[in-house]
Amino acid sequence: MKGTPKVSVILPVYNVELYLAECLDSVLTQSFQDFELIAVNDGSIDNSINILLEYEERFAGKLKIVEQKNQGLSAARNTGLENVAGQFIYFLDSDDWILPNTLETCVNAFEKNNADLVIFNAKAFCDGMPEDLLLRLDYTRNLPHQSYTNGHDLFEDSKGVGNYIVQSCCYMYRFSAQMNLRFIHGILHEDNYFTTMLFVNSSKIQVLAERFFQRRIRQNSITTSALSIKHAIGYYKTALVLREHLLSQSAYSKELSKYCNYLFQRGLKIEQEVSQGNIKLSRKWALITNFKAFINYKLFIRILFPTAHKLLVNLRKKNN
């Protein structure tokens, strides 16, 4: 395409032949057309790459296809970031879609307010899945302010009075303000790190009420797949890396400390569920040693003596 685009849309693609056309159409028909679409084909083995090739002409030079061996969502997004030319970055998942005025409204918010970050809401919908899943998927932020001049305030309001949405398809950011930020490679739950670092390091944030992002809840996705040790490891690694990087920036507040502890405990809960409470003693000790920054005496008991911990919790409930 001629000139430098205003917006770079990064689209990881992996085996989404059933949904990709709808996603691409939602970008193609945007009311704002000064964009580039960087589609990173992450080793798809279905018809996804052919669908991308079919759309090249329709995008009239705005679609750039990058191919790589399968490395996962984080790596695909990072590859996209290495190829962007736009001023503003938007991540889109290839089985979802966005409303027609998404890019236009966000760009207007950036330019009117000289913002670093524009955040918005989403709407989830079920595709072949039970509708009751939507009850636990609330993508409404409910923040008390329409703008923030401090990312820590945004984070604390999100964790306090609002709803902390880490989904990376629910915001657009100015690339020059966060040029070195990348997703943690090779893990699940990658948004927890990236979004938190993005939020706390932003200084001019606009909050939009619109539900621009339309999220598909379907079978065989990361959201609906059965829990495994990979899910736990994703939370563990995020807690460690997030804590390390926040400390290096002298940005490790009380609320962020609580959040890192929550991530660790979420991983621990998953590992205990996956192992059905039968974690080997050597593994328990490794958890205590490797994650000692998050271990207090209650967690120490919970890890080493899960049955005793459960009895103590139940006893406390009865006494209350």
C-alpha positions as CSV (number, residue, x, y, z in Angstrom):
1,M,0.0,0.0,0.0
2,K,1.1,3.6,-0.6
3,G,2.3,5.7,2.4
4,T,2.3,4.7,6.0
5,P,-1.0,3.4,7.4
6,K,-2.6,4.9,10.5
7,V,-3.6,1.5,12.0
8,S,-1.9,-1.9,12.0
9,V,-4.3,-4.8,12.6
10,I,-2.5,-7.9,13.7
11,L,-4.3,-11.1,13.0
12,P,-2.8,-14.5,14.1
13,V,-4.3,-17.3,12.0
14,Y,-4.3,-21.0,12.9
15,N,-6.8,-23.5,11.5
16,V,-9.8,-21.2,11.4
17,E,-11.1,-21.9,7.9
18,L,-14.7,-21.9,9.2
19,Y,-14.5,-18.4,10.7
20,L,-11.8,-16.6,8.9
21,A,-13.9,-15.1,6.1
22,E,-16.3,-13.4,8.5
23,C,-13.3,-12.0,10.4
24,L,-11.7,-10.7,7.3
25,D,-14.9,-9.1,6.1
26,S,-15.3,-7.2,9.3
27,V,-11.9,-5.6,8.7
28,L,-12.4,-5.1,5.0
29,T,-15.7,-3.2,5.5
30,Q,-14.4,-0.8,8.2
31,S,-15.6,2.8,7.8
32,F,-12.0,3.8,8.4
33,Q,-9.8,2.5,5.6
34,D,-6.3,3.9,6.5
35,F,-5.0,0.6,7.8
36,E,-2.9,-2.4,7.1
37,L,-3.8,-6.0,8.0
38,I,-0.9,-8.2,9.0
39,A,-2.1,-11.8,8.9
40,V,0.4,-14.2,10.5
41,N,-0.3,-17.8,9.4
42,D,1.0,-19.8,12.3
43,G,1.4,-23.1,10.6
44,S,-2.2,-23.8,9.7
45,I,-2.9,-27.2,8.2
46,D,-6.4,-26.4,7.0
47,N,-7.6,-24.1,4.2
48,S,-6.8,-20.9,6.1
49,I,-3.9,-19.9,4.0
50,N,-5.9,-20.2,0.8
51,I,-8.7,-18.0,2.2
52,L,-6.1,-15.4,3.0
53,L,-4.7,-15.6,-0.5
54,E,-8.2,-15.2,-1.9
55,Y,-8.7,-12.0,0.0
56,E,-5.4,-10.4,-1.0
57,E,-7.0,-8.7,-4.1
58,R,-10.0,-7.5,-2.2
59,F,-7.8,-5.7,0.4
60,A,-6.0,-3.9,-2.5
61,G,-2.5,-4.0,-1.0
62,K,-3.6,-3.6,2.6
63,L,-3.2,-7.3,3.5
64,K,0.3,-8.6,4.3
65,I,0.5,-12.3,4.8
66,V,3.4,-13.6,7.0
67,E,4.0,-17.4,7.3
68,Q,5.7,-19.2,10.1
69,K,5.9,-22.6,11.7
70,N,3.4,-23.2,14.4
71,Q,4.6,-21.4,17.5
72,G,1.4,-20.4,19.3
73,L,-0.6,-17.2,19.7
74,S,2.0,-15.2,21.5
75,A,4.7,-15.8,18.9
76,A,2.2,-15.0,16.1
77,R,1.3,-11.7,17.7
78,N,5.0,-10.9,18.3
79,T,5.8,-11.7,14.6
80,G,3.0,-9.2,13.7
81,L,4.6,-6.5,15.9
82,E,7.9,-7.0,14.1
83,N,6.1,-6.2,10.8
84,V,3.9,-3.2,11.6
85,A,4.1,0.1,9.9
86,G,1.1,1.8,11.6
87,Q,0.9,4.4,14.3
88,F,-1.8,2.5,16.3
89,I,-1.9,-1.3,17.0
90,Y,-5.0,-3.5,17.2
91,F,-5.0,-7.2,17.8
92,L,-7.8,-9.3,16.4
93,D,-8.4,-13.0,16.8
94,S,-9.2,-14.8,13.5
95,D,-12.3,-16.6,14.8
96,D,-13.9,-13.3,16.0
97,W,-14.9,-10.0,14.4
98,I,-15.3,-6.3,15.0
99,L,-18.1,-3.8,14.4
100,P,-17.8,-1.6,11.2
101,N,-16.9,1.6,13.1
102,T,-14.3,0.2,15.4
103,L,-11.1,1.6,13.8
104,E,-12.7,5.0,13.1
105,T,-14.0,5.6,16.6
106,C,-10.7,4.5,18.2
107,V,-8.6,6.7,15.9
108,N,-10.8,9.7,16.6
109,A,-10.4,9.1,20.3
110,F,-6.6,9.0,19.9
111,E,-6.4,12.1,17.8
112,K,-8.9,14.2,19.8
113,N,-7.3,13.4,23.2
114,N,-3.6,12.7,22.2
115,A,-4.1,9.3,23.9
116,D,-1.6,6.4,24.3
117,L,-4.3,3.8,24.8
118,V,-8.0,3.4,23.9
119,I,-9.9,0.7,25.6
120,F,-13.5,-0.6,24.9
121,N,-15.9,-3.4,25.7
122,A,-16.8,-6.6,23.9
123,K,-19.8,-8.9,23.5
124,A,-19.5,-12.7,23.6
125,F,-21.7,-15.0,21.6
126,C,-21.9,-18.8,21.6
127,D,-21.3,-20.8,18.5
128,G,-22.4,-24.4,19.2
129,M,-21.8,-24.0,22.9
130,P,-24.3,-23.8,25.8
131,E,-25.6,-20.2,26.3
132,D,-24.9,-20.4,30.1
133,L,-21.2,-20.0,29.3
134,L,-22.0,-16.3,28.7
135,L,-22.8,-15.8,32.4
136,R,-19.1,-16.0,33.2
137,L,-17.9,-14.0,30.3
138,D,-18.6,-10.3,31.1
139,Y,-16.8,-7.9,28.9
140,T,-18.1,-4.7,30.3
141,R,-15.5,-2.6,32.1
142,N,-17.8,-0.6,34.4
143,L,-15.1,2.0,35.0
144,P,-15.9,5.2,36.9
145,H,-14.0,7.5,34.5
146,Q,-13.9,8.1,30.8
147,S,-10.3,9.0,30.8
148,Y,-7.2,8.4,32.9
149,T,-3.8,10.1,33.1
150,N,-2.2,7.3,35.1
151,G,-2.1,3.7,34.1
152,H,-1.9,2.6,37.7
153,D,-5.2,4.3,38.5
154,L,-6.7,2.5,35.5
155,F,-5.5,-0.8,36.8
156,E,-6.6,-0.2,40.3
157,D,-10.1,0.9,39.2
158,S,-10.3,-2.1,36.9
159,K,-9.5,-4.5,39.8
160,G,-11.5,-2.6,42.3
161,V,-14.8,-1.0,41.2
162,G,-14.6,-2.1,37.6
163,N,-14.0,-5.3,35.7
164,Y,-10.4,-6.1,34.7
165,I,-10.6,-7.3,31.1
166,V,-7.2,-8.5,29.9
167,Q,-8.5,-9.6,26.5
168,S,-6.0,-8.0,24.0
169,C,-8.7,-7.5,21.4
170,C,-10.5,-5.0,23.6
171,Y,-8.1,-2.1,23.1
172,M,-5.9,-0.2,20.6
173,Y,-2.6,1.4,21.6
174,R,0.0,3.9,20.2
175,F,2.9,1.8,19.1
176,S,5.6,4.5,19.7
177,A,4.6,4.5,23.4
178,Q,5.2,0.8,23.9
179,M,7.5,-0.3,21.1
180,N,9.4,-2.9,23.0
181,L,6.5,-4.6,24.7
182,R,6.0,-8.2,23.6
183,F,3.9,-11.2,24.6
184,I,5.6,-14.0,26.7
185,H,6.5,-16.7,24.2
186,G,5.0,-20.2,24.4
187,I,2.4,-19.9,27.1
188,L,-1.3,-19.8,27.5
189,H,-3.1,-16.8,29.2
190,E,-0.6,-14.5,27.5
191,D,-2.9,-11.5,27.7
192,N,-2.4,-11.2,31.5
193,Y,1.2,-10.0,31.2
194,F,0.9,-7.9,28.0
195,T,-2.3,-6.1,29.0
196,T,-1.1,-5.4,32.6
197,M,2.2,-4.0,31.4
198,L,0.5,-1.9,28.7
199,F,-2.0,-0.5,31.2
200,V,0.4,0.5,33.9
201,N,2.9,2.1,31.4
202,S,0.2,4.2,29.7
203,S,-0.3,7.8,30.7
204,K,-3.2,9.0,28.5
205,I,-6.1,6.5,28.4
206,Q,-9.5,6.9,26.9
207,V,-12.4,4.6,27.9
208,L,-15.1,3.9,25.4
209,A,-18.4,2.2,26.2
210,E,-19.0,0.5,22.8
211,R,-18.8,-3.3,22.5
212,F,-16.7,-3.2,19.4
213,F,-15.1,-6.7,19.7
214,Q,-17.5,-9.6,19.1
215,R,-16.0,-12.8,20.7
216,R,-17.0,-16.2,19.5
217,I,-17.3,-18.9,22.2
218,R,-16.8,-22.3,20.4
219,Q,-15.5,-25.8,20.9
220,N,-11.8,-26.5,20.8
221,S,-10.7,-23.0,21.6
222,I,-8.3,-22.0,24.4
223,T,-11.3,-20.7,26.4
224,T,-13.3,-23.9,26.2
225,S,-10.6,-26.5,26.2
226,A,-10.1,-28.8,29.2
227,L,-7.7,-27.5,31.8
228,S,-4.2,-28.9,31.6
229,I,-0.8,-28.3,33.2
230,K,-0.1,-25.9,30.3
231,H,-2.8,-23.6,31.7
232,A,-1.1,-23.7,35.2
233,I,2.3,-23.0,33.7
234,G,1.0,-20.0,31.8
235,Y,-0.2,-18.4,35.1
236,Y,3.0,-19.3,36.9
237,K,5.3,-17.8,34.3
238,T,3.1,-14.7,33.9
239,A,3.3,-14.1,37.7
240,L,7.1,-14.4,37.8
241,V,7.8,-12.3,34.7
242,L,5.3,-9.7,35.5
243,R,6.6,-9.3,39.0
244,E,10.2,-9.1,37.8
245,H,9.5,-6.5,35.1
246,L,7.3,-4.4,37.4
247,L,10.0,-4.4,40.1
248,S,12.7,-3.4,37.5
249,Q,10.5,-0.4,36.8
250,S,9.9,0.4,40.5
251,A,6.2,0.0,39.6
252,Y,5.3,-3.0,41.9
253,S,2.4,-1.5,43.9
254,K,0.3,-3.2,46.5
255,E,-2.5,-3.9,44.0
256,L,-0.1,-5.3,41.4
257,S,1.4,-7.5,44.1
258,K,-2.0,-8.9,44.8
259,Y,-2.6,-9.5,41.2
260,C,0.7,-11.4,40.7
261,N,-0.2,-13.5,43.8
262,Y,-3.6,-14.2,42.3
263,L,-2.0,-15.4,39.1
264,F,0.2,-17.8,41.0
265,Q,-2.7,-19.1,43.1
266,R,-4.8,-19.5,39.9
267,G,-2.1,-21.7,38.5
268,L,-1.8,-23.7,41.7
269,K,-5.5,-24.3,41.8
270,I,-5.4,-25.6,38.2
271,E,-2.4,-27.9,38.9
272,Q,-4.1,-29.3,41.9
273,E,-7.3,-30.0,40.0
274,V,-5.5,-31.5,37.0
275,S,-3.4,-33.8,39.3
276,Q,-6.5,-34.6,41.4
277,G,-4.6,-33.6,44.5
278,N,-1.8,-36.0,43.9
279,I,1.1,-33.7,43.3
280,K,4.4,-35.4,44.0
281,L,6.4,-34.2,47.0
282,S,9.3,-33.2,44.8
283,R,7.0,-31.1,42.6
284,K,5.5,-29.5,45.8
285,W,8.9,-28.5,47.0
286,A,9.8,-27.2,43.5
287,L,6.7,-24.9,43.6
288,I,7.7,-23.6,47.0
289,T,11.3,-23.0,46.0
290,N,10.7,-21.5,42.6
291,F,7.8,-19.3,43.6
292,K,8.9,-18.4,47.1
293,A,8.0,-14.7,46.4
294,F,4.3,-15.7,46.4
295,I,4.4,-18.2,49.3
296,N,3.0,-17.3,52.7
297,Y,2.4,-19.8,55.5
298,K,-1.2,-20.5,54.3
299,L,0.0,-21.3,50.8
300,F,2.8,-23.4,52.3
301,I,0.2,-25.6,54.1
302,R,-2.0,-25.6,51.0
303,I,0.8,-26.9,48.8
304,L,2.3,-29.4,51.2
305,F,-0.8,-30.6,53.0
306,P,-3.8,-29.9,50.8
307,T,-6.2,-32.2,52.7
308,A,-5.3,-30.5,56.0
309,H,-5.7,-27.1,54.4
310,K,-9.2,-28.0,53.1
311,L,-10.2,-29.2,56.6
312,L,-9.0,-25.9,58.1
313,V,-10.9,-23.9,55.5
314,N,-14.1,-25.8,56.2
315,L,-13.7,-25.5,59.9
316,R,-13.3,-21.7,59.6
317,K,-16.5,-21.6,57.5
318,K,-18.4,-23.4,60.2
319,N,-17.1,-21.2,62.9
320,N,-18.1,-18.1,61.0
